[in-house]
Amino acid sequence: MARTPTQYQGTGRRKTSTARVILRPGNGTIIANGRALEEYLPREVLRMDLRRPLEICEVQEQFDVHVNVNGGGMSGQAGAMRLGIARALLLVNPEFRARMKPMGLLTRDAREVERKKYGKAGARRSFQFSKR
């Protein structure tokens, strides 16, 4: 009977996105919703931001990352994946906290979109005032 390899799970959220991350020992491939990361996130800035926890802990070649992410847009999903990866790395080695905490990688970005109010054009913007 084959034993499954060790895996570490982390959950990340940002805006309206939720990411479930699984880290498995491997060679550093990142798969998001069954697609390669370059295919899933076309913007290089988002991919660099997502890889920061792995680079800071110097384990980018040691783990394969599998992510299921839904909700929100590209930026929110990338932020959710980053937080999920950081939380999963804490399960790998709790000493990584000292490296990631000062960089703000373990903090959930709580900013959400403010709702639109009645009598306003958006959340706060008023309609243009006409004197005549």
N, C-alpha and C positions, 0 to 999 in steps of 0.2 A: 504494500500500500504506500503510494507516494505521499510524502508530507509536503504541504504547501509552504513556500518560502515565507520568511518573516515579513510582515507588512505593518506599516504605521499609517493611521488615518488621522486626518485633520479636517475641520470644517471652517470655511471662511465666508464672511459676508461683507458686501459693500453696496451701498445704495439699495437697489432691489435685487441684486444678484446673490446667489448662493452657490458655493463650490464645495464639493466633497472630494477630498484629495487622498490618494493612496500612494505611499512611497514603498517601493520594493527594491531590494538590492539589484543592481543592474549596471548599465553603462551610461546613463545620463539622458535617455530619451524622454521627451515630454509629450504626452498624448492628451488632448482635450476633446471630449465628446467623440472619441473614436477617430479623430483626425490629428495629423502632425501639428505642432504648435505654430510653425511658419504658415501653414494653410489656414489655421483657425484664427490667429491674430495677425493680420497683415501689417500692422504698425510695429516697427522695430523698437520704438520707445516703450511700448507696452510689454514686449517680450523681455527687454532688458530689466524692466521694473519687476516682472514676475520672477526672474532668475536670481534677484538679489539675495534672498535668504540662503539659497544654495551656494552662491559665491562667497558670502560672508562666512559661512560655516565651512567652506572649502570642501564640499562634498558633491559638486556638480557632476562628477564622473562616477559616483558610487551608487546613485539611486535612479531608478526609473520612476517617473511621475505619471500617474493616471488620474485625470480629473474629469468629474461630471459637473458641469456648471449650467445653470439656467437662470433666466430673468435678467433684466437690465440690458445695457449695451456693452460695447467693447471695453471701455474704461472701467466700468463697474465690475465686469467679469474678471478682468485682469487683476484688479485689486482684491477681489474675493479669492482668486486662486493664490495670490501671493500670501495672504493671511493664512489660508489653509496649509500651504507648504511650510510656513514658519511654525505653525502649531504642530504639524506632524514631525518636524525636525526636533522639537522639544521632547517628543516621546523617544526619538532615537537616542538623544543625549541631552539631559537636563542642563549640562554645562554650556550649551549653545545660548542659553538665555542671556548670559553676560555679554555676548557679542551682539545679539539681535535687539535687545531691549533699548540700548542707547540710540539705535538707528530708527526706532519707531516701528519696527516690523511686527511687533506683537500687539499693537494697538489697533482696535477696530475703529475705522473711520465712521463715526456716527452721523455724519452729515447726510441728510435726506432732502429731497425736493420739497419745498414748501408748497402747500396747496393753494390753488387759485381762490380768491375771495370774490363774492358778488359785488358788483359796482366797481370793479377794477379790471384792468386789461390783463393782468397776470396776478402773481401773488401780492405784489405791492404797487406796481406801476398803475397810475391813474390814466384814464382816457384823456386825450388832448383837450385842454381848456380852450373854449372859444368865447371871446368877449362879445362878439356880435354874431 
